[in-house]
Amino acid sequence: MSDVARVFVAIGVMAILIALYIGSYVLNKRTKKPEGCKDFASSCSGCAVTSCSHNPLKEE
């Protein structure tokens, strides 16, 4: 296989991966929250995990 063909195959594979990522992101955003799903963020009092987005120290 020539070098040009390898470049096009690599670009094609990357384009497919990016399209799959964007497609799954959009479909996930459109999905509604299931019934009975609890919201634990409001009852979070904080813990040692500082990287958590619900940690009270992250609130501005």
Legacy VTK file of the C-alpha trace (Angstrom):
# vtk DataFile Version 3.0
C-alpha trace
ASCII
DATASET POLYDATA
POINTS 60 float
0.000 0.000 0.000
1.372 3.404 -0.894
2.073 6.154 1.622
-0.778 8.278 0.278
-3.255 5.455 0.777
-2.061 4.948 4.360
-2.589 8.635 5.085
-6.138 8.501 3.711
-6.908 5.372 5.729
-5.591 7.031 8.893
-7.658 10.166 8.230
-10.723 8.025 7.550
-10.327 6.070 10.776
-9.920 9.288 12.779
-12.976 10.826 11.097
-15.061 7.763 11.956
-13.912 7.822 15.589
-14.692 11.540 15.909
-18.120 11.050 14.307
-18.903 8.195 16.722
-17.873 10.339 19.689
-19.999 13.300 18.595
-22.945 11.049 17.775
-22.870 9.300 21.139
-22.541 12.652 22.925
-25.585 14.087 21.147
-27.664 10.954 21.735
-26.710 10.947 25.419
-27.758 14.597 25.795
-31.175 13.824 24.266
-31.833 10.928 26.647
-34.222 11.816 29.453
-33.481 10.962 33.080
-35.210 7.700 34.060
-38.079 7.699 36.540
-36.973 7.086 40.100
-33.473 8.415 39.501
-32.265 10.120 42.668
-30.376 13.404 42.716
-27.558 12.894 45.180
-25.896 16.242 44.471
-28.324 18.180 46.669
-27.676 15.923 49.661
-23.900 15.864 49.286
-22.169 17.195 52.390
-18.684 16.786 50.995
-16.017 14.133 51.287
-12.314 13.684 50.727
-12.702 13.378 46.951
-11.802 16.906 45.849
-12.032 16.080 42.138
-15.780 15.402 42.429
-17.906 18.058 40.735
-20.431 17.927 43.604
-17.890 18.719 46.310
-18.973 21.873 48.207
-15.463 23.293 47.872
-15.974 23.496 44.086
-19.029 25.754 44.383
-18.435 29.400 43.625
LINES 1 61
60 0 1 2 3 4 5 6 7 8 9 10 11 12 13 14 15 16 17 18 19 20 21 22 23 24 25 26 27 28 29 30 31 32 33 34 35 36 37 38 39 40 41 42 43 44 45 46 47 48 49 50 51 52 53 54 55 56 57 58 59
